[in-house]
């Protein structure tokens, strides 16, 4: 079954947002395990993820979410 193109666009956007938050937090968790520095790695990862999330949202807003206003 093929999804309509619009669904795949939003699915990709959701995956990108999730990855933007989860990857830095996961790396912070791993750093905490190896360095025995809990909870600082997770906190640093969460802050980094939130900053990256806002950068992504601003990039999407600048590109108008992929919509063309010339229509």
Secondary structure, 3 states (H helix, E strand, C coil): CCCCHHHHHHHHHHHHHHHHHHHHHHHHHHHHHHHCCCCHHHHHHHHHHHHHHHHHHHHHHHCHHHCCCCC
